């Protein structure tokens, strides 16, 4: 007997508005067939904002104050705990971090909901486990985790950690947890299907996770540039499990929700998709529908499961993007998973000086982009993104400007500054890259860094050696990240204090610490660091075999406090003698009452 082919129908609707739908049910990845009706209960009051909150910290919730278990507590064994608890929330902080208490409000609100049984998993509260990386410095190594900063929240689910990288909002965090515990919505009626595809309001969840009632993320959801919907049809047990695993894999996407149609509703769903949306399709096809910026009605595309071989996960991510995609938090997450070379274009269609060229470039790329499916084309005209040009090697301020980022490496290639943005020139630029005829140059203008001579005891890194030199299991790394193009006075002060600290560490023969500096203007920002506007910046990377893991950010640049903070933060300990920040000459001057420079 011939095995029945997989009949899956995906419907992806990419919208600028949000969707609200009612009466949906969910598929539990641990128990696919379970459907539970949940009664409504009154709203719970939870931690309110307080006028005493400073730097996102609540006076009643100091750092590492929320949690059911702490890794550092006597008798607690994480390996045993993971074998006995398939689901828990992991909160990571650092007891010497000055502003890490900002995560306690979020965990406090979450804990209140768990304890009041308003949110649960299979009618059981979800525990919260805490880790202080200052006391458990090998934690990220032993768990195979990598994160750039703290506080950080993960969901542990059946042996895997899922990183939450959204805003510090309890309802957003609840959505993240819900998408991973119940990744697939079950649509049982035409009304539920219509509601799922309704583009006017937010989709209203009713999973067993929400014991009380659905907690809306309305204000945040309405700001999303994308809303993505996927529908699967006619699946056996194996196919349903595989579909659920695919949805779980895409759980990081806040714009995405996945659903499945019951067998009873297959006929009406097929009729709606093939007739109402006017699609020429087979039942074993994948249909993607998205609303595009410049079109009044949705645009559909079809994936034929009989002929196409692209993995479904990859196809969903790729088809969620437009040929010329606008840069947004949602689109950037998707782009990072695809890992194709990306053209990022900076335009300004409002500025009188740049308007004409920006409009022409936008139109030309809209025409060119579909001819190069091996690339991702993105544009931005958000003024907050303009400063990012330097990190791609674009050293001038006017628009439009364009650079190609390899994604698979740290290299970027800049479209020459004064070359006209004609269709011929753009195609030639792309074709030369495809044929390997372009040099990977970060900048097109020569720039003399005046700060190099201010730091002779500091090792200056570039894009080629940054990763190999900066991250090591053999030594701790201290990095000064600065922009030589910006504030000269602030840069000069930071470089002088940093050089003094480097000189003192060297004189004290502390060989377990390497001291580096990196100019993002000349070399563009390393992808291991990520975008930041807070410069100059001091970062301590503890010795680690896992690369950029557990970075600590040091606030005070003054030599004495800087050196002490480094001592407290390193993975490989060292001792500092009395007056560690002073040379023998300075100590002698101090003892006879001569003035010292401000240290």
N, C-alpha and C positions, 0 to 999 in steps of 0.2 A: 504494500500500500504506500502510495506516495505521501510523504509527510507534507502536511499543509504548510504552505509558505507563510512566512510572517506577514501579517496584514497590519501595518501600523500607519496611522495617519496623524501627522503632526500639523498643528495649525499654530503658526507663530504670528502674533499680531504686534507690530512695533508701533507704538503710539507716542504722541506728545502729551496726551491727556491720560488720566488714570481711569481705572475700571472698578465698578462695584458690582458684585454679584452675590446672590443669596442662596441659602439652602444647599451648600456643597458638602460632599463627604470626602474622606481622605483614605489613602492606602498606606498602611503602616509597612515599611520595608522589612520589619521583622515578622509581620503577620499580615500578608497581603490581603487576605480575604475578610479581615475584621472590619465591620462597619458599626459605629457606635453613635447613638443619639445622646446628646448632652443637654441636660436641663439648664436654664438660665438661673443665675444667682446674683444677688446685689453686688454692686461695684465695691472694690476694696480701696480704702484710702491708703496712699503710700507716701513716702518721703517727699515733702514739698521743698521748693526752693527757699533758701533762707538768706536774709540780707547780710548775714555774717559770712556767707560763702566767699572765700578768697582764692583766686587762681583755681576755680573749679573744685575746691576742697570744702567739705562740710565740717564744722567744728565738732559735731557729735560722732563723726566717722573718720578717725585718723587712719593713716596708712596701715594696711593689713589688719583691720579690725573686723572684717566680715568674712565668715567662713564656717563650715561645719567641721572641717579637718584641715590641719596644717602639716605640710610635709616635714617640717622641722620638729613636730611634737614627738615626745618620747613614745616609742612603741608603734608609730605609724609606718607601715610598709606599703609603698605605692604599688609594687608589683602584686601583692596580695589584694589590695583594694581594687585594682583594675580587674582582677579575675572574679571578684565578687560583685562589682558594680559595672554594668554594661554602659551606663549613661551617667555622666556627671559634668558639671561646669568647672573648668580650671581657671583660676585667677592668678596671674603672675605679677608680682611687684618687686620692689627693691627698697629695703628698709632705710637705705642711706640716700634715696632719691627724694628731693625736696618737694616735688609736686606730684608724686605718684599717688597721693591720697585722692586725686580726682576720680579714680576708678571705684572708690568705695561707695559713692552715692549710687552708682549704677548697680553694683553688686548688692547693696542694701535694699534697693527697690526690688530686685530680682528675688532676694532671699525672703522678703515679706510676702511676695506672691506665692513662692514655694511653700512657706510655712503655713499660710492660710488656705492651702489646697486650692487656690484659684488657678494655678498652673501646675500641671503634673504630667507624668508619663506612665500610662497604664495604672492610673489612680495612685501612684506613688510619687512623693516629692522628689525633686531632683537635687542631689547634694551639691555643695560648693566646696571645692578643695583649693587651698591656697599654697603658693610657693613664694618664698623670699629668696631671690637669686643671689642676694648678698651673702646669705648663709648656706645656700645650696648651689654653689657655683658650677657644679658639674651636671645640674639638672637637664639643661637643654642638650648637652652632649649625650647623656645617657638615654634620653627620650628621642633623640634624633630630630630635634626641633631647631628651627632657625627663625629668629625674630629680631627686628632692628631696634626696638625700644620697648619700654614698659611704662605704664601698666598694659598688660595684654590679657585677653580672654580667649579661651579655647573651649570647644565642646568636645568631650571625649565620648565616642560612640563605637562600641564593639571593636575595640583595639585601635582606633584611629583618632587622631586629633584634627579637628577642623577649626581653623583660625578665624576669629571674628575681627574684621577690620572696618566695621562701620562706625557711625557716630556713637557718642556716649549717650544713648537714648534707650530706655528700657524696652519700649515697644519695638524698636528696630532690632534689638537683641533677641526679643521673643520671636520675631519673624524669622530670624536666622536659625534659631533652635528648631522652630516649627518646620522650616523647610527641610531640615536634615532628619528629623524624627518621622515626618510624614511628607515625603517629597512628591507624592502623587495625589491629586484630587480625583475623586470618583464622581463623575457626572451621570446621574441616573434618569434625568427627565429632560425634555426639550427646553423647559424653562431654565434648568440649571446650565444647559449648553448656551442658551441665549445670554444668560447672566454672565457666564464666563467670558463671553465675547463682547459684552457691553462696554463701550469705550467711554462712557460718560462719568462713571464713578469707580471708586476703589473696590477691588474684590474683597468680599467679607468672608474671612476664614471661620470655619466651625469644626475644627479637628478635636479629637479627644484631648489634645494638649491644652486647649482653652476651656478649662472647667467652668469658668464663670461666663464670660462672653468675649467675643472678638475684640481685640484691642487695636484700634485703628492707628495707622501711621500717616493719616491724611495729609498734614502739612508737608511732611517730607516726601510722601509719594507723589503729591501734585507737582513737586519740583523736579521729578525724574524726567530726563529727556527720552527715556525709553520705557515701555512696558511690553514684556514679551510673554506670549502664551503658546503652549504646546499641548496638543491633544493626541492621544494614542487610542487606536480602535482595534477590536477583535484580536485578543491575545490569549494564548493558553497560559498555563501556570509558569512555564519556563520563560516565555516571552514577557510576561508581566513582571517577573523578578528582574529580568534584564533591563526592562524599561525603568523600573524603580531604581536600579543601580545607576542608570544613565542620569535620571533626574537628581539623584543624590550627588553625583559628580558635578552637576551644575548648580548645586546649592549655594555657592558663593555669590551668585548673581542676584542682586536685590530686585532687578527688573523682571525676573523670570518666575513663572509659575507653571507647573506641569499638571495635566489632567488626563484621565482615561474615561472612555465611554463604556457603559455597560452594554452587554450583547443586545439587550432589549431595545436600546436606543440607536443601534448601528444604522438602521435603515434611514431614520429621520435625520441623523447626523450627516450621512453620506448625501442625502437629498439636499440638505442645507448647503453643504460645502461645494457640491458640484453644480447646483442650480443657482442658488442665491448669490454665490460668489463667482458664478460663470467660469468654472474651472473644468478643463478637459483632463480628467484624471482617472486612474484606476484605484481600486481599494487598497492595493499594496503600494501606495505612493505616500510620499511625505509632502504635505502642502505647507508652504510658508506664506503668511500674509503680513505685510507691514505697511504702516503709513509713512510715506516719504515726505520730506520737508516741502518740496515744491509741487506736490500733487494733491489734489483735493480728495481723491479716493485711494483706498489701500491698493497695493501692488502685490500680486501673488507670484510665487514660483513653486515648481513641483520637483520633488526628488523621487526618481524611479528606483525602487528597491531591487528591481531585476537587473538593472544595467549599471547603476552608479555604485562606486566602491569607496567613496569618501566616508570615513567613520561618521556616524550620525551626530555624535557630540561635536565634532569639528564642523560639520555642515550647519548645525544649529547656530554655533557661534559666528561662523562666517556670514551666513544669511541674515543674521540679526543686524549686520552692519550695512550701511548704504555704500554704493561705489565710492562716493566722496563723503566720508563720515565726519560729523562734527565732534571735536574732542570734548568729552564730558567724563565725569567719574564713572558712569556706567559703561561707556564705550571703551574707556581705557582698560577696565577690568577684562573686557572681552578680548581686546587686542593683545593683552599680555598672555592670554592662553593660546592664541593662534601662532604666535612667534614667527610671523612673516616680516620681511623688511618693510619699513613704514616710512612714507613720505609725510612729514608734518609741515603744513603750510600756514603761515601767519598772514592774515589779511585784515584790512580795515575798510569796510565799505561805508563807514560814516564820516571818516576824516576827509576833508575837502581835498587835501593834497594827494592822498593815497586811494581815494575812492575809485577812480577810473581804472587804474591798473589792477586793483583788487577784484573788481567786478569781472574784468577780462580774464584774469587768472582763474577765478572761480568757475566761469563758464567753460574755459578750456580744459580744466581738470575734470569737470563733470563729463566732458566728452572723451577725454583720454583714459580715465581710470578704468572703465569696463574692459579696455583692451589689454590690461595688464593684471590679470587675476592673481598673479604670484606676489603682488604687492598690496599693501593696505595704504589707502590715501585718506588723510585726515586734515581738517582745517580747523583753525580757531580764530575768532576775532574777539574773544574775551580779553579785555585789557589786562586782567590779572595774570594771564598766561604769557604776555609779551616778554616779561623778564626771563622766561625760560629759554629764550632764543640763545642766550649765551651758553647754556648747558649743552646745546647742540652744535656749538661752534660758530653761531651767527653773531658776529661782534658789532654789528651796526644796529641802529635803532629804527630805521624807516621800514615801512611795509610797502609791498608784500615781500616775504622772504620764505625760503624753503630749504629743508635739509632732509636727507635720507638717513634713517637710523637702522642699523643692521638687525637689531633686536637680539640676534644670537651672539653678538659681541658688543664691545664698548665703542666701536667705531661709528662715526657719522661722516657723511659727505655733504658738503654745503653747495647748493646751487650758487654759482659765482655771482657776486654782488651786482655787477653792472651789466650782466648778460640779460638781454630782453627776454621776457616770459612769453615767447612765441610758441605756437604749437610745435614747430619744427625743433626749436631749441630744447623744449621740455622732453620731447620724444628722444632726441639725440642724447640727452643727459641720462635718461632711463636706459636706453639701449647700450650706451657705453658702460654703464654699471653692470648690466646683464652680461656683457662680453668681457668683463674684467678689465676695462680700459680706464677706470677712474682710480686716482690715488685717494686713500683714506686720510684726508686732511681735516683737522678739527677747526682750523681758522683760515681765513684768507688774507688777513692783515698781520704784518709783523708787529709784535708788541713787546716792549722791554719791561720786564718785571723788576721794579725798583726795590722790592722787598727781599729779594734773594740775598743781597749783601747784608741785610739786617739780621739774618739767621744763619750764620756760618756753621753752627753746631747742630743744625736740623737737616735731615735728609729730605730733599724735595722730590716728590713723586710726579709722575705723568700718567696718562691714561693707559699706556702699555704695561707699566709695572705696578700699577696701583693695587690690584687684587692680590698678586703674588707676594708683594712686599708687606702689605698692610695687614693681612690676615694670616696668622700662623699659630700653630699649637706649641711652638717653641718659645715664644715671647709675647708679652703684652704690648699693645700698640697705642701710642698717644698721637692723635692727629689734629692739626690745625687746618681747618677748612676755611678758606677766605677767597674773596673776590678782589683781585688787584685793580679792577676798574672802578670800584666804589670807594666809599668814605676813606680818604687818605689818612686823616687824623686817627680814626678808630683803628684802622689797619696797622698804622705805625706803632701805636701804643700796644696793641695785642702782640705784634711781632717782637717788640722789645722785651715784654714780660715772658713770652714763650721762649725766646732765645736764652734769657737768664735762667729759666727753669731747665732747659736742655743742657746748658753749660754746667749747672749744679749737679744734675743727674749723672752727667758724664764724669765730673770730678769725684763723685761718690762711688764710681765704678758699679753702677746698677745696670748690669748687662742684660737683665731679663726684661728690660723696657726699651723699646725702639721708639724714636721720636721723629715724626714725619710732618710735612706740610704739603698742602695741595691747593693750587690756584685754579678755581673753576673758570675764571675768565679765559685763561690761556688754554686749558686742557678740556673744558666743559665738565659738568658734574658727573661723577662716576655713577653708574646705574646701581651699584651696591649701596650707595648712600640714599638715593632718592631725592626728590625735589625739596629744597628748603630755601627760605628767604632770610633765615636767622643767621646772619654772618657778620663778623667771623665767628666760628663755632669750634668748640673743643670737644672731641669725641674720644672715649677710651674703649678700645676693643680688647676684651680679655682674651688671653691665649685660648685657642679653640681649634680642634680639628675640623670643625664644621663651618669655617669661614666667618662671615659677618653674623655673629650671634651674641645677643645680650649686650648691645652697645650701651654705654653710659655717657650721658651728656653732662659736661662739667660747666657750671655757670660762671665761676669766678676765675678770671684770667690772671690775677695778681700772683706773683711767683710763690709766695709762702703758702697761700691757701690752695693754689693749684697743685703744688707738690704734695701737700697733705691729702687732698682729695684723690689724687692718683694713687697714693699709697693705700687708701681705704678701698679702692675700686679694683685693683689688679687681681688677676688670678694667681700669679706667682708672687708670693709675699716678699717684701724687703723691709729693712729697718732704715729709719732716718735718725741721724744724730741730733743733738741739740744745735740750734741755730743752723739747721740744714740748708736754709735758703741763702745763707751768707757765705762769702768766700773768706779765706784767712785774712786777706787784706781788708775786707769790710769789717770783720770782727775787730781787727786791730784799730781801725778808725773809730769804731763805735766805743771801744774801751777807753780811748783818750778823749772822747767827747766831740769828735768831728762829725759833721752832718753826713747822713747817707741819703741816697736817692730814694724816692718813694717805692717801697718794695711790696 
